[in-house]
Amino acid sequence: MRMRVKDVLDLLAAGVPEAEILEDYPCLEAEDIGACLEYAAAEADHPVLVAR
């Protein structure tokens, strides 16, 4: 079974504890949640351009 990164992030953003996510979705491991957070951080990291 696969889960989208967005679904994991939505659960975390809604305040669902990591332990509950892992219990509800046995296909996930703690490392998977960490990987989702790393992916989101990398996607949000972009240069800020300032117009002059």
MMTF fields as JSON, N, C-alpha, C and O atoms, coordinates in Angstrom:
{
  "mmtfVersion": "1.0.0",
  "mmtfProducer": "UNKNOWN",
  "numBonds": 207,
  "numAtoms": 208,
  "numGroups": 52,
  "numChains": 1,
  "numModels": 1,
  "chainsPerModel": [1],
  "groupsPerChain": [52],
  "chainIdList": ["A"],
  "bondAtomList": [4, 2, 8, 6, 12, 10, 16, 14, 20, 18, 24, 22, 28, 26, 32, 30, 36, 34, 40, 38, 44, 42, 48, 46, 52, 50, 56, 54, 60, 58, 64, 62, 68, 66, 72, 70, 76, 74, 80, 78, 84, 82, 88, 86, 92, 90, 96, 94, 100, 98, 104, 102, 108, 106, 112, 110, 116, 114, 120, 118, 124, 122, 128, 126, 132, 130, 136, 134, 140, 138, 144, 142, 148, 146, 152, 150, 156, 154, 160, 158, 164, 162, 168, 166, 172, 170, 176, 174, 180, 178, 184, 182, 188, 186, 192, 190, 196, 194, 200, 198, 204, 202],
  "bondOrderList": [1, 1, 1, 1, 1, 1, 1, 1, 1, 1, 1, 1, 1, 1, 1, 1, 1, 1, 1, 1, 1, 1, 1, 1, 1, 1, 1, 1, 1, 1, 1, 1, 1, 1, 1, 1, 1, 1, 1, 1, 1, 1, 1, 1, 1, 1, 1, 1, 1, 1, 1],
  "groupList": [{"groupName": "MET", "atomNameList": ["N", "CA", "C", "O"], "elementList": ["N", "C", "C", "O"], "formalChargeList": [0, 0, 0, 0], "bondAtomList": [1, 0, 2, 1, 3, 2], "bondOrderList": [1, 1, 2], "singleLetterCode": "M", "chemCompType": "L-PEPTIDE LINKING"}, {"groupName": "ARG", "atomNameList": ["N", "CA", "C", "O"], "elementList": ["N", "C", "C", "O"], "formalChargeList": [0, 0, 0, 0], "bondAtomList": [1, 0, 2, 1, 3, 2], "bondOrderList": [1, 1, 2], "singleLetterCode": "R", "chemCompType": "L-PEPTIDE LINKING"}, {"groupName": "VAL", "atomNameList": ["N", "CA", "C", "O"], "elementList": ["N", "C", "C", "O"], "formalChargeList": [0, 0, 0, 0], "bondAtomList": [1, 0, 2, 1, 3, 2], "bondOrderList": [1, 1, 2], "singleLetterCode": "V", "chemCompType": "L-PEPTIDE LINKING"}, {"groupName": "LYS", "atomNameList": ["N", "CA", "C", "O"], "elementList": ["N", "C", "C", "O"], "formalChargeList": [0, 0, 0, 0], "bondAtomList": [1, 0, 2, 1, 3, 2], "bondOrderList": [1, 1, 2], "singleLetterCode": "K", "chemCompType": "L-PEPTIDE LINKING"}, {"groupName": "ASP", "atomNameList": ["N", "CA", "C", "O"], "elementList": ["N", "C", "C", "O"], "formalChargeList": [0, 0, 0, 0], "bondAtomList": [1, 0, 2, 1, 3, 2], "bondOrderList": [1, 1, 2], "singleLetterCode": "D", "chemCompType": "L-PEPTIDE LINKING"}, {"groupName": "LEU", "atomNameList": ["N", "CA", "C", "O"], "elementList": ["N", "C", "C", "O"], "formalChargeList": [0, 0, 0, 0], "bondAtomList": [1, 0, 2, 1, 3, 2], "bondOrderList": [1, 1, 2], "singleLetterCode": "L", "chemCompType": "L-PEPTIDE LINKING"}, {"groupName": "ALA", "atomNameList": ["N", "CA", "C", "O"], "elementList": ["N", "C", "C", "O"], "formalChargeList": [0, 0, 0, 0], "bondAtomList": [1, 0, 2, 1, 3, 2], "bondOrderList": [1, 1, 2], "singleLetterCode": "A", "chemCompType": "L-PEPTIDE LINKING"}, {"groupName": "GLY", "atomNameList": ["N", "CA", "C", "O"], "elementList": ["N", "C", "C", "O"], "formalChargeList": [0, 0, 0, 0], "bondAtomList": [1, 0, 2, 1, 3, 2], "bondOrderList": [1, 1, 2], "singleLetterCode": "G", "chemCompType": "PEPTIDE LINKING"}, {"groupName": "PRO", "atomNameList": ["N", "CA", "C", "O"], "elementList": ["N", "C", "C", "O"], "formalChargeList": [0, 0, 0, 0], "bondAtomList": [1, 0, 2, 1, 3, 2], "bondOrderList": [1, 1, 2], "singleLetterCode": "P", "chemCompType": "L-PEPTIDE LINKING"}, {"groupName": "GLU", "atomNameList": ["N", "CA", "C", "O"], "elementList": ["N", "C", "C", "O"], "formalChargeList": [0, 0, 0, 0], "bondAtomList": [1, 0, 2, 1, 3, 2], "bondOrderList": [1, 1, 2], "singleLetterCode": "E", "chemCompType": "L-PEPTIDE LINKING"}, {"groupName": "ILE", "atomNameList": ["N", "CA", "C", "O"], "elementList": ["N", "C", "C", "O"], "formalChargeList": [0, 0, 0, 0], "bondAtomList": [1, 0, 2, 1, 3, 2], "bondOrderList": [1, 1, 2], "singleLetterCode": "I", "chemCompType": "L-PEPTIDE LINKING"}, {"groupName": "TYR", "atomNameList": ["N", "CA", "C", "O"], "elementList": ["N", "C", "C", "O"], "formalChargeList": [0, 0, 0, 0], "bondAtomList": [1, 0, 2, 1, 3, 2], "bondOrderList": [1, 1, 2], "singleLetterCode": "Y", "chemCompType": "L-PEPTIDE LINKING"}, {"groupName": "CYS", "atomNameList": ["N", "CA", "C", "O"], "elementList": ["N", "C", "C", "O"], "formalChargeList": [0, 0, 0, 0], "bondAtomList": [1, 0, 2, 1, 3, 2], "bondOrderList": [1, 1, 2], "singleLetterCode": "C", "chemCompType": "L-PEPTIDE LINKING"}, {"groupName": "HIS", "atomNameList": ["N", "CA", "C", "O"], "elementList": ["N", "C", "C", "O"], "formalChargeList": [0, 0, 0, 0], "bondAtomList": [1, 0, 2, 1, 3, 2], "bondOrderList": [1, 1, 2], "singleLetterCode": "H", "chemCompType": "L-PEPTIDE LINKING"}],
  "groupTypeList": [0, 1, 0, 1, 2, 3, 4, 2, 5, 4, 5, 5, 6, 6, 7, 2, 8, 9, 6, 9, 10, 5, 9, 4, 11, 8, 12, 5, 9, 6, 9, 4, 10, 7, 6, 12, 5, 9, 11, 6, 6, 6, 9, 6, 4, 13, 8, 2, 5, 2, 6, 1],
  "groupIdList": [1, 2, 3, 4, 5, 6, 7, 8, 9, 10, 11, 12, 13, 14, 15, 16, 17, 18, 19, 20, 21, 22, 23, 24, 25, 26, 27, 28, 29, 30, 31, 32, 33, 34, 35, 36, 37, 38, 39, 40, 41, 42, 43, 44, 45, 46, 47, 48, 49, 50, 51, 52],
  "secStructList": [7, 7, 7, 7, 2, 2, 2, 2, 2, 2, 2, 2, 2, 6, 6, 7, 7, 2, 2, 2, 2, 2, 2, 2, 7, 6, 6, 7, 7, 2, 2, 2, 2, 2, 2, 2, 2, 2, 2, 2, 2, 2, 2, 2, 7, 7, 7, 7, 7, 7, 7, 7],
  "xCoordList": [0.845, 0.0, 0.886, 1.929, 0.458, 1.199, 0.323, -0.903, 0.985, 0.298, 0.986, 2.212, 0.196, 0.793, 1.444, 0.984, 2.519, 3.186, 2.185, 2.169, 1.356, 0.374, -0.557, -0.901, -0.971, -1.868, -1.203, -1.835, 0.054, 0.796, 0.956, 0.764, 1.304, 1.478, 0.158, 0.135, -0.941, -2.253, -2.58, -3.101, -2.274, -2.521, -1.687, -2.194, -0.405, 0.477, -0.008, -0.021, -0.404, -0.877, -2.165, -2.431, -2.956, -4.205, -3.957, -4.892, -2.697, -2.361, -2.416, -2.349, -2.538, -2.567, -1.164, -0.207, -1.026, 0.303, 0.901, 0.188, 2.207, 2.91, 2.564, 2.378, 2.478, 2.168, 0.8, 0.624, -0.157, -1.499, -1.49, -2.162, -0.734, -0.615, -0.024, -0.508, 1.011, 1.664, 0.734, 0.784, -0.105, -1.057, -2.165, -2.564, -2.65, -3.743, -3.294, -4.091, -2.032, -1.492, -0.263, 0.869, -0.48, 0.639, 1.637, 2.726, 1.257, 2.187, 3.297, 4.319, 3.106, 4.101, 5.022, 4.658, 6.223, 7.198, 7.588, 7.368, 8.155, 8.553, 9.478, 9.403, 10.338, 11.257, 10.495, 10.948, 9.346, 8.535, 7.997, 7.965, 7.576, 7.063, 8.194, 8.002, 9.353, 10.511, 10.86, 11.216, 10.759, 11.046, 10.034, 10.393, 8.777, 7.758, 8.098, 7.965, 8.535, 8.898, 10.126, 10.186, 11.096, 12.289, 11.921, 12.418, 11.049, 10.605, 9.902, 10.176, 9.0, 8.264, 9.21, 9.045, 10.188, 11.157, 11.964, 12.216, 12.365, 13.138, 12.294, 12.798, 11.017, 10.128, 9.835, 9.612, 9.836, 9.538, 10.77, 10.66, 11.923, 13.177, 13.44, 13.753, 13.304, 13.575, 14.137, 13.863, 14.908, 15.479, 14.396, 13.4, 14.612, 13.696, 14.337, 15.436, 13.65, 14.16, 13.526, 12.315, 14.362, 13.878, 14.014, 15.11, 12.905, 12.925, 13.48, 13.171, 14.281, 14.855, 14.329, 14.686],
  "yCoordList": [-1.181, 0.0, 1.239, 1.276, 2.24, 3.492, 4.613, 4.577, 5.595, 6.779, 7.998, 8.042, 8.988, 10.208, 11.012, 11.003, 11.699, 12.583, 13.604, 13.898, 14.143, 15.149, 14.614, 15.337, 13.352, 12.779, 12.712, 13.002, 12.335, 12.277, 13.685, 13.898, 14.637, 16.009, 16.599, 17.342, 16.271, 16.746, 16.224, 16.96, 14.967, 14.397, 15.112, 15.464, 15.323, 16.01, 17.443, 17.919, 18.12, 19.504, 19.58, 20.587, 18.528, 18.488, 18.152, 18.117, 17.905, 17.645, 16.182, 15.859, 15.291, 13.862, 13.439, 13.646, 12.855, 12.434, 11.352, 10.517, 11.392, 10.418, 8.989, 8.128, 8.73, 7.382, 6.921, 5.752, 7.83, 7.482, 7.201, 6.283, 7.987, 7.758, 6.378, 5.636, 6.044, 4.742, 3.598, 2.521, 3.832, 2.805, 2.623, 1.501, 3.747, 3.701, 3.219, 2.669, 3.423, 3.045, 2.152, 2.635, 0.867, -0.038, -0.188, -0.734, 0.299, 0.246, 1.286, 1.208, 2.259, 3.311, 2.964, 2.238, 3.507, 3.414, 4.834, 5.775, 4.98, 6.312, 7.001, 8.217, 6.242, 6.801, 7.377, 8.339, 6.795, 7.302, 8.688, 9.559, 8.89, 10.205, 11.229, 12.358, 10.838, 11.726, 12.065, 13.202, 11.081, 11.312, 12.283, 13.105, 12.187, 13.124, 14.549, 15.483, 14.707, 16.043, 16.581, 17.766, 15.721, 16.14, 16.563, 17.571, 15.791, 16.116, 17.469, 18.303, 17.682, 18.946, 20.118, 21.178, 19.935, 21.005, 21.327, 22.494, 20.297, 20.513, 21.217, 22.08, 20.856, 21.472, 22.929, 23.748, 23.248, 24.613, 25.514, 26.733, 24.921, 25.682, 26.205, 25.448, 27.507, 28.116, 29.517, 30.139, 29.989, 31.318, 32.399, 32.273, 33.433, 34.57, 35.665, 36.132, 36.063, 37.1, 38.44, 38.543, 39.442, 40.769, 41.656, 41.822, 42.225, 43.126, 44.481, 44.98, 45.044, 46.378, 47.398, 48.573],
  "zCoordList": [0.0, 0.0, 0.0, 0.654, -0.737, -0.787, -0.254, -0.35, 0.302, 0.803, 0.237, 0.14, -0.135, -0.672, 0.457, 1.599, 0.103, 1.054, 1.58, 2.775, 0.703, 1.109, 2.184, 3.119, 2.065, 3.059, 4.434, 5.45, 4.46, 5.723, 6.295, 7.492, 5.444, 5.907, 6.396, 7.378, 5.713, 6.166, 7.562, 8.399, 7.805, 9.133, 10.195, 11.261, 9.896, 10.843, 11.081, 12.215, 10.007, 10.127, 10.938, 11.595, 10.892, 11.66, 13.123, 13.922, 13.475, 14.865, 15.262, 16.448, 14.283, 14.604, 15.029, 14.282, 16.205, 16.668, 15.762, 15.206, 15.633, 14.798, 15.211, 14.351, 16.496, 16.979, 16.482, 16.139, 16.445, 15.973, 14.466, 13.995, 13.729, 12.286, 12.03, 11.176, 12.764, 12.58, 12.972, 12.379, 13.962, 14.389, 13.341, 13.029, 12.81, 11.833, 10.457, 9.696, 10.143, 8.832, 9.032, 8.987, 9.252, 9.542, 8.387, 8.567, 7.207, 6.076, 6.238, 5.557, 7.135, 7.358, 8.515, 9.44, 8.429, 9.521, 9.904, 9.14, 11.064, 11.541, 10.536, 10.361, 9.882, 8.895, 7.706, 7.085, 7.387, 6.282, 6.592, 5.722, 7.826, 8.221, 8.181, 7.728, 8.649, 8.57, 7.129, 6.822, 6.248, 4.835, 4.22, 3.377, 4.641, 4.168, 4.579, 3.788, 5.815, 6.301, 5.577, 5.248, 5.331, 4.593, 3.174, 2.673, 2.529, 1.179, 1.156, 0.293, 2.104, 2.161, 2.39, 1.785, 3.25, 3.517, 2.264, 1.965, 1.536, 0.313, -0.75, -1.469, -0.853, -1.838, -1.496, -2.387, -0.211, 0.206, 0.152, 0.287, -0.042, -0.055, -1.468, -2.387, -1.605, -2.9, -2.658, -1.632, -3.594, -3.409, -3.455, -4.166, -2.699, -2.708, -3.554, -3.254, -4.596, -5.476, -5.102, -4.91, -5.006, -4.651, -5.871, -6.406, -6.312, -7.463, -7.028, -5.946, -7.872, -7.556, -8.512, -8.418]
}
